[in-house]
């Protein structure tokens, strides 16, 4: 199992006990955890009590040749 975590996942973990139980079980069972930023990875390490060696940061990306502010499609 590989899990991907976003900032909203961290917020849910902090604020919703029901979510926390399921999220912790998934993160504990994951071989790797993808965090979409260093901050998310850091926060996961603090709140989820998981092995930091499991966490890898893979930033969200966008193809700027295809998606440009103000571009007409």
Buried (B, 14 or more C-beta within 10 A) or exposed (E): EEBBBBEEBBEBBEEEEEBBEEBBEBBEEBEEBBBBBEEBBBBBBEBBEBEEEBBEBEEEEEEEEEEEEEEEE
